[in-house]
Amino acid sequence: MALPQRGSGEGAATSSDLRVNGKYWQDHLPAVEQRTAEGHAVRALYFYSGMADWVRYSGDQAYETAVTAIWENIASRKLYITGGFGARDNNEAFGEDYELPNASAYCETCASVAGSMFCLRMFRLHGEAKYVDMMERALYNTVLDGYGIAGKTFYYPGPLGFVQSRRCPAGMVRHELLSHEPLQAHPLRHRGRVKS
């Protein structure tokens, strides 16, 4: 399992460079000690999805505490009202708490796909509507608008205006796969966890 490999301490913790201090790869702290969304938004959100999956299948309380705190940090301090994830163009990264610029917002489509997948996993873990609310906001406002109207172009970053790019079709495919996963209105419970 890759989760315990995070936080090896090999980076220079005092550096402000995300690639040097480990935050770019969520390698700045062991996964169970992380409480805030850091670094490259897409990588982070897929990593947090893996943490949520691990909790769902293992019941590991240390990982549950960490991944729930990270989700709360995103929901309350690092999410755009549109459902966009990732404030910075530099490193395509989450910013500091409340760093949510309008004109320079990065909010790449792939981060919204990954964020939607993270929210779905948190819903399956806890069964609370707030996770589906955030997923829905991202899907309707920052994933679907990543498709060109004719379906032949894709948009990558979304700074409340769009830059055309052909770099995210793979994320769109993941969205299509996500949309076909069963999401039950009345989920089944298994050992206190939502089961679909």
N, C-alpha and C positions, 0 to 999 in steps of 0.2 A: 504494500500500500504506500502511495506517495505522500499522503498527508503528514506522517511523522517526519518526513525528510525536510520539511520546511523549517526555516529558522536556524540554519546551521551556524549562523554567526560568522560566516566567511566574508560578508560585506563590511565596509567601513561605516559603522553606525552614525558617525558624525558628519558624513558627506551629505550634501543636499541633492546630489545626483541620484535619482531613483534607481538607475542601473548599477550604481556602486553600493548604495546602502541596502539593497535587497528589496526595497518596496515595489519596484517595477514588477517583480515576479512573486510578490507576497512572501518573500523569503527573509524579511527583516525580524520576524519573531516566529516561534513555533506556532503552528496553526491554532492550538488550543489557547494561546495567549493573545491572539489578535482580537480586537474589538472594534476596529474602524476599517472602512473600505479604503484601500491604498493601491497606488500603482496603476498599471495598464488596466483600463476598465474591463475590456473583454476577457483578458486572462483572469482577472480577479473574479468576475462574475461566474465564469465556468469553474474556477477553483471553489468558490463558495457553494456552487451547485453540488460539486462533489462532496463537500463537507456535509451538506444537508442530506445527501443520499446516504453517506456513511452513518449519520445519526439515525436515519429512518430504519436502516437495516441492523444496526448494532445497539442502538439505545445509549450510546456513549454520551454521558452527561457533560463532560468537559467540552466536547465538540459542539454539543447542543447550545451550551452557554455562549460559546464563541460565535457560532454562526447566527444565533438569534440577535446578539449584540451588534454584529456587523450589519444585519438586515435593518435593525432599528437605526443605526448610524446613517445608512443610505436613505431610508425613508424620511428621517427627520432633518438631515443636514446636507445631503449630497444628491438629491433627486430634483430634477427640474419639474415644474408644474405640468409640463407636457408629457412627463414620463421618461425624459431623456436621462442617460447615464454618462458621466465623464465630462468634466468641465474643460480640460486642457488639451489643446492641440499638441503641445509638447509631450511626447510619450503617450499620447492618446489616453491620458490618465484622469483619475479622480483628482479633484483639487482638495484644498483644505475644507474644513467645515464651513458651510455657507458660501463657499466660493462658487457662485453660479452666475457667471457673466452672460449677458444676453447676446450681443453681437459676435463675441468670440467663442460662444459655447461650442464644444466639439460634438458631443452627443451623437457619436457614430451609430449607424443603424445596427451594426453587429453587436454593439454593447446593449442595445435595446432587445435584441434577440436573446442574448445571454442573460440579461436581466429578467426577461420574461420566463426563461427556463428556471432561473434561481427562484423566482416568486412561486412558480408552480410547485417546485420541490418543497418550499417552505409551507405552502398550503397543504401539501400532502403530509407534511410532518406535523403541523399544528391544527389544521382544519379551520383556520380563522379567515373570515372574508377579507381582511385587510391585505392579505397576500394576493388574492385574486383581483382586488381593486387595483393594486399597483401593476399587476400583470396586464390587466385590461387597458389601463391608461397608456402603458408602453406600446402594447400591440396596436391600438387604434391611432395613436398620435405619432409614434416614432418608428414603428416597424412598417405598417402599411404605407406610410408616406415615403418610405424608402424605395418603393416601386415606381418606375415611370408609368405614366398613365396608359401607355400602349403596351407595357410589360416588356419593353426591350431595353430599358435603361434602369440603372439603380443609382441611388444617392447614398453617399457614404457619410460625411458629417452632416449635422443638422443644426447650424447656429441660427435658429429661428428664421432661416432662409437656407437654401440648399445649394450644395456644390455637386455637380454631376460627376459621377465616377462609376467605373465598372468593377470596383474592387470587392464588392460584398455579395455576389450571388450565392456563395456557399452559406453565408449566414441566412439568406432568404430560404435556402433549401432546408436548413435546420428549423426555421420558423414553420415551414410547411409540414415537416415531420411533427413538430410540436403541436400544431393545430389538429392533428389527427389522433393525438393521445386522448384517451377518455378522461373527461373532467366531469365528474358526477356532481349533481346538485346536492345529493344527500350521500356523501361519501361513507364507505364502510369503515369501521374501526377495527384495528388489529393491535392488540396490546397498547391501547391508548393512542395509536398513531392512525392517521388517515390512510386508508388503503384503497387503491382504485383497481 
